[in-house]
Amino acid sequence: MLLESMKKGVGKYVMIVLASLLILSFAVWGIGDMAGVISNPNEVATVGSTKITQREFQEQFRREMDRIRARVGNIDAEQA
C-alpha cells in the first residue's frame, strides 16, 4: 500500500533510482564484509588493531570454561 502510493506520487523512474541505490549500497557493504572474511579465514574477530585467531579464541574459551567449572561445578558451554 505504501509502496503503491509512493510509486504513484513519485514516479516510476525515481523509484527505480532509489531502489538501485539501495541495492548498490547493500552490495558494496556486503562485498566489503566478505572480502575481510576471505582474506584470513582463521580470524574470528578484530579488537582495535589486535586480530584474534580461531585457535586463540578456542584456547581462551576453554580456559574460561575451566575457571567457571571450578567455581560452579560441571557445566557445559550452553549453560555458561
mmCIF file of the N, C-alpha and C atoms, coordinates in Angstrom:
data_MODEL
# 
_entry.id   MODEL 
# 
loop_
_atom_site.group_PDB 
_atom_site.id 
_atom_site.type_symbol 
_atom_site.label_atom_id 
_atom_site.label_alt_id 
_atom_site.label_comp_id 
_atom_site.label_asym_id 
_atom_site.label_entity_id 
_atom_site.label_seq_id 
_atom_site.pdbx_PDB_ins_code 
_atom_site.Cartn_x 
_atom_site.Cartn_y 
_atom_site.Cartn_z 
_atom_site.occupancy 
_atom_site.B_iso_or_equiv 
_atom_site.pdbx_formal_charge 
_atom_site.auth_seq_id 
_atom_site.auth_comp_id 
_atom_site.auth_asym_id 
_atom_site.auth_atom_id 
_atom_site.pdbx_PDB_model_num 
ATOM 1   N N  . MET A 1 1  ? 0.814  -1.171  0.000   1.00 0.00 ? 1  MET A N  1 
ATOM 2   C CA . MET A 1 1  ? 0.000  0.000   0.000   1.00 0.00 ? 1  MET A CA 1 
ATOM 3   C C  . MET A 1 1  ? 0.874  1.258   0.000   1.00 0.00 ? 1  MET A C  1 
ATOM 4   N N  . LEU A 1 2  ? 1.820  1.298   0.905   1.00 0.00 ? 2  LEU A N  1 
ATOM 5   C CA . LEU A 1 2  ? 2.702  2.455   0.997   1.00 0.00 ? 2  LEU A CA 1 
ATOM 6   C C  . LEU A 1 2  ? 3.546  2.582   -0.266  1.00 0.00 ? 2  LEU A C  1 
ATOM 7   N N  . LEU A 1 3  ? 4.064  1.451   -0.744  1.00 0.00 ? 3  LEU A N  1 
ATOM 8   C CA . LEU A 1 3  ? 4.871  1.488   -1.960  1.00 0.00 ? 3  LEU A CA 1 
ATOM 9   C C  . LEU A 1 3  ? 4.046  1.917   -3.165  1.00 0.00 ? 3  LEU A C  1 
ATOM 10  N N  . GLU A 1 4  ? 2.798  1.475   -3.213  1.00 0.00 ? 4  GLU A N  1 
ATOM 11  C CA . GLU A 1 4  ? 1.933  1.862   -4.326  1.00 0.00 ? 4  GLU A CA 1 
ATOM 12  C C  . GLU A 1 4  ? 1.685  3.365   -4.330  1.00 0.00 ? 4  GLU A C  1 
ATOM 13  N N  . SER A 1 5  ? 1.422  3.932   -3.182  1.00 0.00 ? 5  SER A N  1 
ATOM 14  C CA . SER A 1 5  ? 1.177  5.376   -3.127  1.00 0.00 ? 5  SER A CA 1 
ATOM 15  C C  . SER A 1 5  ? 2.450  6.151   -3.441  1.00 0.00 ? 5  SER A C  1 
ATOM 16  N N  . MET A 1 6  ? 3.596  5.639   -3.005  1.00 0.00 ? 6  MET A N  1 
ATOM 17  C CA . MET A 1 6  ? 4.863  6.300   -3.338  1.00 0.00 ? 6  MET A CA 1 
ATOM 18  C C  . MET A 1 6  ? 5.111  6.231   -4.840  1.00 0.00 ? 6  MET A C  1 
ATOM 19  N N  . LYS A 1 7  ? 4.796  5.093   -5.417  1.00 0.00 ? 7  LYS A N  1 
ATOM 20  C CA . LYS A 1 7  ? 5.007  4.893   -6.846  1.00 0.00 ? 7  LYS A CA 1 
ATOM 21  C C  . LYS A 1 7  ? 4.153  5.869   -7.658  1.00 0.00 ? 7  LYS A C  1 
ATOM 22  N N  . LYS A 1 8  ? 2.913  6.063   -7.243  1.00 0.00 ? 8  LYS A N  1 
ATOM 23  C CA . LYS A 1 8  ? 2.029  6.985   -7.954  1.00 0.00 ? 8  LYS A CA 1 
ATOM 24  C C  . LYS A 1 8  ? 2.499  8.422   -7.796  1.00 0.00 ? 8  LYS A C  1 
ATOM 25  N N  . GLY A 1 9  ? 2.887  8.793   -6.593  1.00 0.00 ? 9  GLY A N  1 
ATOM 26  C CA . GLY A 1 9  ? 3.261  10.171  -6.314  1.00 0.00 ? 9  GLY A CA 1 
ATOM 27  C C  . GLY A 1 9  ? 4.634  10.549  -6.834  1.00 0.00 ? 9  GLY A C  1 
ATOM 28  N N  . VAL A 1 10 ? 5.564  9.654   -6.816  1.00 0.00 ? 10 VAL A N  1 
ATOM 29  C CA . VAL A 1 10 ? 6.948  9.990   -7.145  1.00 0.00 ? 10 VAL A CA 1 
ATOM 30  C C  . VAL A 1 10 ? 7.282  9.682   -8.591  1.00 0.00 ? 10 VAL A C  1 
ATOM 31  N N  . GLY A 1 11 ? 6.794  8.618   -9.086  1.00 0.00 ? 11 GLY A N  1 
ATOM 32  C CA . GLY A 1 11 ? 7.071  8.271   -10.463 1.00 0.00 ? 11 GLY A CA 1 
ATOM 33  C C  . GLY A 1 11 ? 7.943  7.034   -10.572 1.00 0.00 ? 11 GLY A C  1 
ATOM 34  N N  . LYS A 1 12 ? 7.787  6.386   -11.698 1.00 0.00 ? 12 LYS A N  1 
ATOM 35  C CA . LYS A 1 12 ? 8.460  5.111   -11.930 1.00 0.00 ? 12 LYS A CA 1 
ATOM 36  C C  . LYS A 1 12 ? 9.979  5.252   -11.923 1.00 0.00 ? 12 LYS A C  1 
ATOM 37  N N  . TYR A 1 13 ? 10.514 6.250   -12.573 1.00 0.00 ? 13 TYR A N  1 
ATOM 38  C CA . TYR A 1 13 ? 11.965 6.372   -12.714 1.00 0.00 ? 13 TYR A CA 1 
ATOM 39  C C  . TYR A 1 13 ? 12.652 6.734   -11.401 1.00 0.00 ? 13 TYR A C  1 
ATOM 40  N N  . VAL A 1 14 ? 12.010 7.552   -10.614 1.00 0.00 ? 14 VAL A N  1 
ATOM 41  C CA . VAL A 1 14 ? 12.578 7.909   -9.311  1.00 0.00 ? 14 VAL A CA 1 
ATOM 42  C C  . VAL A 1 14 ? 12.617 6.678   -8.410  1.00 0.00 ? 14 VAL A C  1 
ATOM 43  N N  . MET A 1 15 ? 11.574 5.863   -8.446  1.00 0.00 ? 15 MET A N  1 
ATOM 44  C CA . MET A 1 15 ? 11.550 4.632   -7.659  1.00 0.00 ? 15 MET A CA 1 
ATOM 45  C C  . MET A 1 15 ? 12.656 3.686   -8.105  1.00 0.00 ? 15 MET A C  1 
ATOM 46  N N  . ILE A 1 16 ? 12.892 3.608   -9.405  1.00 0.00 ? 16 ILE A N  1 
ATOM 47  C CA . ILE A 1 16 ? 13.959 2.749   -9.921  1.00 0.00 ? 16 ILE A CA 1 
ATOM 48  C C  . ILE A 1 16 ? 15.313 3.239   -9.426  1.00 0.00 ? 16 ILE A C  1 
ATOM 49  N N  . VAL A 1 17 ? 15.529 4.542   -9.446  1.00 0.00 ? 17 VAL A N  1 
ATOM 50  C CA . VAL A 1 17 ? 16.796 5.109   -8.973  1.00 0.00 ? 17 VAL A CA 1 
ATOM 51  C C  . VAL A 1 17 ? 16.977 4.825   -7.483  1.00 0.00 ? 17 VAL A C  1 
ATOM 52  N N  . LEU A 1 18 ? 15.946 5.043   -6.682  1.00 0.00 ? 18 LEU A N  1 
ATOM 53  C CA . LEU A 1 18 ? 16.042 4.792   -5.247  1.00 0.00 ? 18 LEU A CA 1 
ATOM 54  C C  . LEU A 1 18 ? 16.305 3.314   -4.944  1.00 0.00 ? 18 LEU A C  1 
ATOM 55  N N  . ALA A 1 19 ? 15.595 2.442   -5.630  1.00 0.00 ? 19 ALA A N  1 
ATOM 56  C CA . ALA A 1 19 ? 15.797 1.007   -5.427  1.00 0.00 ? 19 ALA A CA 1 
ATOM 57  C C  . ALA A 1 19 ? 17.207 0.600   -5.845  1.00 0.00 ? 19 ALA A C  1 
ATOM 58  N N  . SER A 1 20 ? 17.696 1.162   -6.944  1.00 0.00 ? 20 SER A N  1 
ATOM 59  C CA . SER A 1 20 ? 19.050 0.857   -7.410  1.00 0.00 ? 20 SER A CA 1 
ATOM 60  C C  . SER A 1 20 ? 20.099 1.308   -6.404  1.00 0.00 ? 20 SER A C  1 
ATOM 61  N N  . LEU A 1 21 ? 19.920 2.494   -5.837  1.00 0.00 ? 21 LEU A N  1 
ATOM 62  C CA . LEU A 1 21 ? 20.860 2.979   -4.823  1.00 0.00 ? 21 LEU A CA 1 
ATOM 63  C C  . LEU A 1 21 ? 20.853 2.087   -3.585  1.00 0.00 ? 21 LEU A C  1 
ATOM 64  N N  . LEU A 1 22 ? 19.679 1.652   -3.195  1.00 0.00 ? 22 LEU A N  1 
ATOM 65  C CA . LEU A 1 22 ? 19.567 0.771   -2.040  1.00 0.00 ? 22 LEU A CA 1 
ATOM 66  C C  . LEU A 1 22 ? 20.273 -0.560  -2.299  1.00 0.00 ? 22 LEU A C  1 
ATOM 67  N N  . ILE A 1 23 ? 20.025 -1.148  -3.444  1.00 0.00 ? 23 ILE A N  1 
ATOM 68  C CA . ILE A 1 23 ? 20.659 -2.417  -3.802  1.00 0.00 ? 23 ILE A CA 1 
ATOM 69  C C  . ILE A 1 23 ? 22.167 -2.251  -3.905  1.00 0.00 ? 23 ILE A C  1 
ATOM 70  N N  . LEU A 1 24 ? 22.613 -1.173  -4.519  1.00 0.00 ? 24 LEU A N  1 
ATOM 71  C CA . LEU A 1 24 ? 24.046 -0.918  -4.664  1.00 0.00 ? 24 LEU A CA 1 
ATOM 72  C C  . LEU A 1 24 ? 24.720 -0.764  -3.303  1.00 0.00 ? 24 LEU A C  1 
ATOM 73  N N  . SER A 1 25 ? 24.083 -0.048  -2.389  1.00 0.00 ? 25 SER A N  1 
ATOM 74  C CA . SER A 1 25 ? 24.691 0.133   -1.063  1.00 0.00 ? 25 SER A CA 1 
ATOM 75  C C  . SER A 1 25 ? 24.819 -1.198  -0.328  1.00 0.00 ? 25 SER A C  1 
ATOM 76  N N  . PHE A 1 26 ? 23.810 -2.056  -0.413  1.00 0.00 ? 26 PHE A N  1 
ATOM 77  C CA . PHE A 1 26 ? 23.914 -3.373  0.219   1.00 0.00 ? 26 PHE A CA 1 
ATOM 78  C C  . PHE A 1 26 ? 24.995 -4.209  -0.456  1.00 0.00 ? 26 PHE A C  1 
ATOM 79  N N  . ALA A 1 27 ? 25.114 -4.113  -1.764  1.00 0.00 ? 27 ALA A N  1 
ATOM 80  C CA . ALA A 1 27 ? 26.131 -4.876  -2.484  1.00 0.00 ? 27 ALA A CA 1 
ATOM 81  C C  . ALA A 1 27 ? 27.532 -4.440  -2.083  1.00 0.00 ? 27 ALA A C  1 
ATOM 82  N N  . VAL A 1 28 ? 27.764 -3.142  -1.976  1.00 0.00 ? 28 VAL A N  1 
ATOM 83  C CA . VAL A 1 28 ? 29.097 -2.637  -1.625  1.00 0.00 ? 28 VAL A CA 1 
ATOM 84  C C  . VAL A 1 28 ? 29.482 -3.064  -0.217  1.00 0.00 ? 28 VAL A C  1 
ATOM 85  N N  . TRP A 1 29 ? 28.605 -2.878  0.765   1.00 0.00 ? 29 TRP A N  1 
ATOM 86  C CA . TRP A 1 29 ? 28.947 -3.262  2.132   1.00 0.00 ? 29 TRP A CA 1 
ATOM 87  C C  . TRP A 1 29 ? 29.026 -4.776  2.278   1.00 0.00 ? 29 TRP A C  1 
ATOM 88  N N  . GLY A 1 30 ? 28.195 -5.494  1.573   1.00 0.00 ? 30 GLY A N  1 
ATOM 89  C CA . GLY A 1 30 ? 28.247 -6.951  1.626   1.00 0.00 ? 30 GLY A CA 1 
ATOM 90  C C  . GLY A 1 30 ? 29.543 -7.488  1.061   1.00 0.00 ? 30 GLY A C  1 
ATOM 91  N N  . ILE A 1 31 ? 29.991 -6.937  -0.054  1.00 0.00 ? 31 ILE A N  1 
ATOM 92  C CA . ILE A 1 31 ? 31.245 -7.365  -0.666  1.00 0.00 ? 31 ILE A CA 1 
ATOM 93  C C  . ILE A 1 31 ? 32.416 -7.006  0.235   1.00 0.00 ? 31 ILE A C  1 
ATOM 94  N N  . GLY A 1 32 ? 32.381 -5.850  0.856   1.00 0.00 ? 32 GLY A N  1 
ATOM 95  C CA . GLY A 1 32 ? 33.453 -5.450  1.768   1.00 0.00 ? 32 GLY A CA 1 
ATOM 96  C C  . GLY A 1 32 ? 33.574 -6.400  2.941   1.00 0.00 ? 32 GLY A C  1 
ATOM 97  N N  . ASP A 1 33 ? 32.447 -6.816  3.506   1.00 0.00 ? 33 ASP A N  1 
ATOM 98  C CA . ASP A 1 33 ? 32.480 -7.754  4.620   1.00 0.00 ? 33 ASP A CA 1 
ATOM 99  C C  . ASP A 1 33 ? 33.011 -9.110  4.186   1.00 0.00 ? 33 ASP A C  1 
ATOM 100 N N  . MET A 1 34 ? 32.596 -9.578  3.033   1.00 0.00 ? 34 MET A N  1 
ATOM 101 C CA . MET A 1 34 ? 33.062 -10.868 2.550   1.00 0.00 ? 34 MET A CA 1 
ATOM 102 C C  . MET A 1 34 ? 34.544 -10.835 2.212   1.00 0.00 ? 34 MET A C  1 
ATOM 103 N N  . ALA A 1 35 ? 35.042 -9.731  1.704   1.00 0.00 ? 35 ALA A N  1 
ATOM 104 C CA . ALA A 1 35 ? 36.459 -9.622  1.379   1.00 0.00 ? 35 ALA A CA 1 
ATOM 105 C C  . ALA A 1 35 ? 37.292 -9.749  2.643   1.00 0.00 ? 35 ALA A C  1 
ATOM 106 N N  . GLY A 1 36 ? 36.830 -9.198  3.747   1.00 0.00 ? 36 GLY A N  1 
ATOM 107 C CA . GLY A 1 36 ? 37.545 -9.323  5.009   1.00 0.00 ? 36 GLY A CA 1 
ATOM 108 C C  . GLY A 1 36 ? 37.579 -10.754 5.509   1.00 0.00 ? 36 GLY A C  1 
ATOM 109 N N  . VAL A 1 37 ? 36.500 -11.482 5.322   1.00 0.00 ? 37 VAL A N  1 
ATOM 110 C CA . VAL A 1 37 ? 36.444 -12.873 5.757   1.00 0.00 ? 37 VAL A CA 1 
ATOM 111 C C  . VAL A 1 37 ? 37.331 -13.737 4.885   1.00 0.00 ? 37 VAL A C  1 
ATOM 112 N N  . ILE A 1 38 ? 37.333 -13.477 3.592   1.00 0.00 ? 38 ILE A N  1 
ATOM 113 C CA . ILE A 1 38 ? 38.112 -14.280 2.667   1.00 0.00 ? 38 ILE A CA 1 
ATOM 114 C C  . ILE A 1 38 ? 39.606 -14.061 2.870   1.00 0.00 ? 38 ILE A C  1 
ATOM 115 N N  . SER A 1 39 ? 40.025 -12.859 3.259   1.00 0.00 ? 39 SER A N  1 
ATOM 116 C CA . SER A 1 39 ? 41.442 -12.562 3.383   1.00 0.00 ? 39 SER A CA 1 
ATOM 117 C C  . SER A 1 39 ? 42.125 -13.438 4.429   1.00 0.00 ? 39 SER A C  1 
ATOM 118 N N  . ASN A 1 40 ? 41.494 -13.731 5.542   1.00 0.00 ? 40 ASN A N  1 
ATOM 119 C CA . ASN A 1 40 ? 42.068 -14.605 6.559   1.00 0.00 ? 40 ASN A CA 1 
ATOM 120 C C  . ASN A 1 40 ? 40.941 -15.356 7.258   1.00 0.00 ? 40 ASN A C  1 
ATOM 121 N N  . PRO A 1 41 ? 40.640 -16.557 6.798   1.00 0.00 ? 41 PRO A N  1 
ATOM 122 C CA . PRO A 1 41 ? 39.513 -17.296 7.360   1.00 0.00 ? 41 PRO A CA 1 
ATOM 123 C C  . PRO A 1 41 ? 39.736 -17.753 8.800   1.00 0.00 ? 41 PRO A C  1 
ATOM 124 N N  . ASN A 1 42 ? 40.990 -17.706 9.306   1.00 0.00 ? 42 ASN A N  1 
ATOM 125 C CA . ASN A 1 42 ? 41.261 -18.125 10.684  1.00 0.00 ? 42 ASN A CA 1 
ATOM 126 C C  . ASN A 1 42 ? 40.983 -17.030 11.701  1.00 0.00 ? 42 ASN A C  1 
ATOM 127 N N  . GLU A 1 43 ? 40.781 -15.806 11.251  1.00 0.00 ? 43 GLU A N  1 
ATOM 128 C CA . GLU A 1 43 ? 40.469 -14.708 12.164  1.00 0.00 ? 43 GLU A CA 1 
ATOM 129 C C  . GLU A 1 43 ? 38.993 -14.744 12.511  1.00 0.00 ? 43 GLU A C  1 
ATOM 130 N N  . VAL A 1 44 ? 38.699 -14.706 13.798  1.00 0.00 ? 44 VAL A N  1 
ATOM 131 C CA . VAL A 1 44 ? 37.299 -14.682 14.213  1.00 0.00 ? 44 VAL A CA 1 
ATOM 132 C C  . VAL A 1 44 ? 36.865 -13.305 14.677  1.00 0.00 ? 44 VAL A C  1 
ATOM 133 N N  . ALA A 1 45 ? 37.843 -12.452 15.034  1.00 0.00 ? 45 ALA A N  1 
ATOM 134 C CA . ALA A 1 45 ? 37.492 -11.108 15.497  1.00 0.00 ? 45 ALA A CA 1 
ATOM 135 C C  . ALA A 1 45 ? 38.709 -10.203 15.421  1.00 0.00 ? 45 ALA A C  1 
ATOM 136 N N  . THR A 1 46 ? 38.440 -8.905  15.382  1.00 0.00 ? 46 THR A N  1 
ATOM 137 C CA . THR A 1 46 ? 39.477 -7.893  15.476  1.00 0.00 ? 46 THR A CA 1 
ATOM 138 C C  . THR A 1 46 ? 39.026 -6.891  16.524  1.00 0.00 ? 46 THR A C  1 
ATOM 139 N N  . VAL A 1 47 ? 39.871 -6.675  17.519  1.00 0.00 ? 47 VAL A N  1 
ATOM 140 C CA . VAL A 1 47 ? 39.581 -5.716  18.584  1.00 0.00 ? 47 VAL A CA 1 
ATOM 141 C C  . VAL A 1 47 ? 40.646 -4.643  18.503  1.00 0.00 ? 47 VAL A C  1 
ATOM 142 N N  . GLY A 1 48 ? 40.241 -3.461  18.046  1.00 0.00 ? 48 GLY A N  1 
ATOM 143 C CA . GLY A 1 48 ? 41.237 -2.421  17.778  1.00 0.00 ? 48 GLY A CA 1 
ATOM 144 C C  . GLY A 1 48 ? 42.132 -2.894  16.649  1.00 0.00 ? 48 GLY A C  1 
ATOM 145 N N  . SER A 1 49 ? 43.421 -2.965  16.900  1.00 0.00 ? 49 SER A N  1 
ATOM 146 C CA . SER A 1 49 ? 44.346 -3.475  15.884  1.00 0.00 ? 49 SER A CA 1 
ATOM 147 C C  . SER A 1 49 ? 44.766 -4.908  16.185  1.00 0.00 ? 49 SER A C  1 
ATOM 148 N N  . THR A 1 50 ? 44.216 -5.509  17.242  1.00 0.00 ? 50 THR A N  1 
ATOM 149 C CA . THR A 1 50 ? 44.563 -6.875  17.630  1.00 0.00 ? 50 THR A CA 1 
ATOM 150 C C  . THR A 1 50 ? 43.642 -7.857  16.928  1.00 0.00 ? 50 THR A C  1 
ATOM 151 N N  . LYS A 1 51 ? 44.233 -8.781  16.191  1.00 0.00 ? 51 LYS A N  1 
ATOM 152 C CA . LYS A 1 51 ? 43.462 -9.804  15.491  1.00 0.00 ? 51 LYS A CA 1 
ATOM 153 C C  . LYS A 1 51 ? 43.447 -11.076 16.333  1.00 0.00 ? 51 LYS A C  1 
ATOM 154 N N  . ILE A 1 52 ? 42.290 -11.682 16.463  1.00 0.00 ? 52 ILE A N  1 
ATOM 155 C CA . ILE A 1 52 ? 42.126 -12.885 17.273  1.00 0.00 ? 52 ILE A CA 1 
ATOM 156 C C  . ILE A 1 52 ? 41.857 -14.054 16.342  1.00 0.00 ? 52 ILE A C  1 
ATOM 157 N N  . THR A 1 53 ? 42.730 -15.067 16.411  1.00 0.00 ? 53 THR A N  1 
ATOM 158 C CA . THR A 1 53 ? 42.568 -16.234 15.557  1.00 0.00 ? 53 THR A CA 1 
ATOM 159 C C  . THR A 1 53 ? 41.590 -17.212 16.189  1.00 0.00 ? 53 THR A C  1 
ATOM 160 N N  . GLN A 1 54 ? 41.162 -18.167 15.390  1.00 0.00 ? 54 GLN A N  1 
ATOM 161 C CA . GLN A 1 54 ? 40.233 -19.176 15.877  1.00 0.00 ? 54 GLN A CA 1 
ATOM 162 C C  . GLN A 1 54 ? 40.887 -19.986 16.998  1.00 0.00 ? 54 GLN A C  1 
ATOM 163 N N  . ARG A 1 55 ? 42.159 -20.319 16.841  1.00 0.00 ? 55 ARG A N  1 
ATOM 164 C CA . ARG A 1 55 ? 42.865 -21.100 17.860  1.00 0.00 ? 55 ARG A CA 1 
ATOM 165 C C  . ARG A 1 55 ? 42.958 -20.327 19.183  1.00 0.00 ? 55 ARG A C  1 
ATOM 166 N N  . GLU A 1 56 ? 43.316 -19.047 19.115  1.00 0.00 ? 56 GLU A N  1 
ATOM 167 C CA . GLU A 1 56 ? 43.398 -18.234 20.332  1.00 0.00 ? 56 GLU A CA 1 
ATOM 168 C C  . GLU A 1 56 ? 42.041 -18.155 21.030  1.00 0.00 ? 56 GLU A C  1 
ATOM 169 N N  . PHE A 1 57 ? 40.989 -17.981 20.235  1.00 0.00 ? 57 PHE A N  1 
ATOM 170 C CA . PHE A 1 57 ? 39.647 -17.911 20.807  1.00 0.00 ? 57 PHE A CA 1 
ATOM 171 C C  . PHE A 1 57 ? 39.283 -19.215 21.504  1.00 0.00 ? 57 PHE A C  1 
ATOM 172 N N  . GLN A 1 58 ? 39.544 -20.348 20.839  1.00 0.00 ? 58 GLN A N  1 
ATOM 173 C CA . GLN A 1 58 ? 39.206 -21.646 21.423  1.00 0.00 ? 58 GLN A CA 1 
ATOM 174 C C  . GLN A 1 58 ? 39.985 -21.900 22.712  1.00 0.00 ? 58 GLN A C  1 
ATOM 175 N N  . GLU A 1 59 ? 41.274 -21.540 22.721  1.00 0.00 ? 59 GLU A N  1 
ATOM 176 C CA . GLU A 1 59 ? 42.080 -21.733 23.927  1.00 0.00 ? 59 GLU A CA 1 
ATOM 177 C C  . GLU A 1 59 ? 41.558 -20.880 25.085  1.00 0.00 ? 59 GLU A C  1 
ATOM 178 N N  . GLN A 1 60 ? 41.259 -19.625 24.798  1.00 0.00 ? 60 GLN A N  1 
ATOM 179 C CA . GLN A 1 60 ? 40.742 -18.740 25.849  1.00 0.00 ? 60 GLN A CA 1 
ATOM 180 C C  . GLN A 1 60 ? 39.369 -19.199 26.322  1.00 0.00 ? 60 GLN A C  1 
ATOM 181 N N  . PHE A 1 61 ? 38.538 -19.673 25.407  1.00 0.00 ? 61 PHE A N  1 
ATOM 182 C CA . PHE A 1 61 ? 37.216 -20.182 25.772  1.00 0.00 ? 61 PHE A CA 1 
ATOM 183 C C  . PHE A 1 61 ? 37.352 -21.394 26.684  1.00 0.00 ? 61 PHE A C  1 
ATOM 184 N N  . ARG A 1 62 ? 38.267 -22.308 26.341  1.00 0.00 ? 62 ARG A N  1 
ATOM 185 C CA . ARG A 1 62 ? 38.489 -23.495 27.164  1.00 0.00 ? 62 ARG A CA 1 
ATOM 186 C C  . ARG A 1 62 ? 38.961 -23.106 28.566  1.00 0.00 ? 62 ARG A C  1 
ATOM 187 N N  . ARG A 1 63 ? 39.904 -22.148 28.651  1.00 0.00 ? 63 ARG A N  1 
ATOM 188 C CA . ARG A 1 63 ? 40.389 -21.691 29.960  1.00 0.00 ? 63 ARG A CA 1 
ATOM 189 C C  . ARG A 1 63 ? 39.256 -21.073 30.785  1.00 0.00 ? 63 ARG A C  1 
ATOM 190 N N  . GLU A 1 64 ? 38.427 -20.282 30.136  1.00 0.00 ? 64 GLU A N  1 
ATOM 191 C CA . GLU A 1 64 ? 37.306 -19.652 30.843  1.00 0.00 ? 64 GLU A CA 1 
ATOM 192 C C  . GLU A 1 64 ? 36.298 -20.700 31.315  1.00 0.00 ? 64 GLU A C  1 
ATOM 193 N N  . MET A 1 65 ? 36.035 -21.703 30.481  1.00 0.00 ? 65 MET A N  1 
ATOM 194 C CA . MET A 1 65 ? 35.123 -22.784 30.880  1.00 0.00 ? 65 MET A CA 1 
ATOM 195 C C  . MET A 1 65 ? 35.691 -23.546 32.069  1.00 0.00 ? 65 MET A C  1 
ATOM 196 N N  . ASP A 1 66 ? 36.999 -23.809 32.064  1.00 0.00 ? 66 ASP A N  1 
ATOM 197 C CA . ASP A 1 66 ? 37.634 -24.494 33.196  1.00 0.00 ? 66 ASP A CA 1 
ATOM 198 C C  . ASP A 1 66 ? 37.488 -23.667 34.470  1.00 0.00 ? 66 ASP A C  1 
ATOM 199 N N  . ARG A 1 67 ? 37.662 -22.354 34.357  1.00 0.00 ? 67 ARG A N  1 
ATOM 200 C CA . ARG A 1 67 ? 37.536 -21.463 35.512  1.00 0.00 ? 67 ARG A CA 1 
ATOM 201 C C  . ARG A 1 67 ? 36.099 -21.478 36.053  1.00 0.00 ? 67 ARG A C  1 
ATOM 202 N N  . ILE A 1 68 ? 35.123 -21.442 35.156  1.00 0.00 ? 68 ILE A N  1 
ATOM 203 C CA . ILE A 1 68 ? 33.715 -21.469 35.577  1.00 0.00 ? 68 ILE A CA 1 
ATOM 204 C C  . ILE A 1 68 ? 33.381 -22.802 36.231  1.00 0.00 ? 68 ILE A C  1 
ATOM 205 N N  . ARG A 1 69 ? 33.857 -23.897 35.644  1.00 0.00 ? 69 ARG A N  1 
ATOM 206 C CA . ARG A 1 69 ? 33.587 -25.227 36.211  1.00 0.00 ? 69 ARG A CA 1 
ATOM 207 C C  . ARG A 1 69 ? 34.176 -25.360 37.613  1.00 0.00 ? 69 ARG A C  1 
ATOM 208 N N  . ALA A 1 70 ? 35.338 -24.747 37.832  1.00 0.00 ? 70 ALA A N  1 
ATOM 209 C CA . ALA A 1 70 ? 35.959 -24.807 39.160  1.00 0.00 ? 70 ALA A CA 1 
ATOM 210 C C  . ALA A 1 70 ? 35.094 -24.091 40.196  1.00 0.00 ? 70 ALA A C  1 
ATOM 211 N N  . ARG A 1 71 ? 34.360 -23.085 39.783  1.00 0.00 ? 71 ARG A N  1 
ATOM 212 C CA . ARG A 1 71 ? 33.530 -22.309 40.720  1.00 0.00 ? 71 ARG A CA 1 
ATOM 213 C C  . ARG A 1 71 ? 32.152 -22.917 40.931  1.00 0.00 ? 71 ARG A C  1 
ATOM 214 N N  . VAL A 1 72 ? 31.515 -23.395 39.841  1.00 0.00 ? 72 VAL A N  1 
ATOM 215 C CA . VAL A 1 72 ? 30.111 -23.816 39.959  1.00 0.00 ? 72 VAL A CA 1 
ATOM 216 C C  . VAL A 1 72 ? 29.888 -25.299 39.710  1.00 0.00 ? 72 VAL A C  1 
ATOM 217 N N  . GLY A 1 73 ? 30.915 -26.036 39.405  1.00 0.00 ? 73 GLY A N  1 
ATOM 218 C CA . GLY A 1 73 ? 30.744 -27.458 39.144  1.00 0.00 ? 73 GLY A CA 1 
ATOM 219 C C  . GLY A 1 73 ? 30.626 -27.738 37.658  1.00 0.00 ? 73 GLY A C  1 
ATOM 220 N N  . ASN A 1 74 ? 30.148 -28.927 37.352  1.00 0.00 ? 74 ASN A N  1 
ATOM 221 C CA . ASN A 1 74 ? 30.071 -29.366 35.961  1.00 0.00 ? 74 ASN A CA 1 
ATOM 222 C C  . ASN A 1 74 ? 29.039 -28.538 35.198  1.00 0.00 ? 74 ASN A C  1 
ATOM 223 N N  . ILE A 1 75 ? 29.478 -27.899 34.138  1.00 0.00 ? 75 ILE A N  1 
ATOM 224 C CA . ILE A 1 75 ? 28.623 -27.026 33.329  1.00 0.00 ? 75 ILE A CA 1 
ATOM 225 C C  . ILE A 1 75 ? 29.092 -27.124 31.882  1.00 0.00 ? 75 ILE A C  1 
ATOM 226 N N  . ASP A 1 76 ? 28.150 -27.103 30.954  1.00 0.00 ? 76 ASP A N  1 
ATOM 227 C CA . ASP A 1 76 ? 28.564 -27.152 29.548  1.00 0.00 ? 76 ASP A CA 1 
ATOM 228 C C  . ASP A 1 76 ? 28.530 -25.750 28.936  1.00 0.00 ? 76 ASP A C  1 
ATOM 229 N N  . ALA A 1 77 ? 28.977 -25.658 27.693  1.00 0.00 ? 77 ALA A N  1 
ATOM 230 C CA . ALA A 1 77 ? 29.110 -24.352 27.030  1.00 0.00 ? 77 ALA A CA 1 
ATOM 231 C C  . ALA A 1 77 ? 27.768 -23.634 26.908  1.00 0.00 ? 77 ALA A C  1 
ATOM 232 N N  . GLU A 1 78 ? 26.700 -24.354 26.656  1.00 0.00 ? 78 GLU A N  1 
ATOM 233 C CA . GLU A 1 78 ? 25.389 -23.712 26.517  1.00 0.00 ? 78 GLU A CA 1 
ATOM 234 C C  . GLU A 1 78 ? 24.916 -23.106 27.833  1.00 0.00 ? 78 GLU A C  1 
ATOM 235 N N  . GLN A 1 79 ? 25.198 -23.763 28.923  1.00 0.00 ? 79 GLN A N  1 
ATOM 236 C CA . GLN A 1 79 ? 24.782 -23.255 30.226  1.00 0.00 ? 79 GLN A CA 1 
ATOM 237 C C  . GLN A 1 79 ? 25.622 -22.062 30.656  1.00 0.00 ? 79 GLN A C  1 
ATOM 238 N N  . ALA A 1 80 ? 26.876 -22.031 30.220  1.00 0.00 ? 80 ALA A N  1 
ATOM 239 C CA . ALA A 1 80 ? 27.775 -20.937 30.604  1.00 0.00 ? 80 ALA A CA 1 
ATOM 240 C C  . ALA A 1 80 ? 27.293 -19.665 29.967  1.00 0.00 ? 80 ALA A C  1 
# 
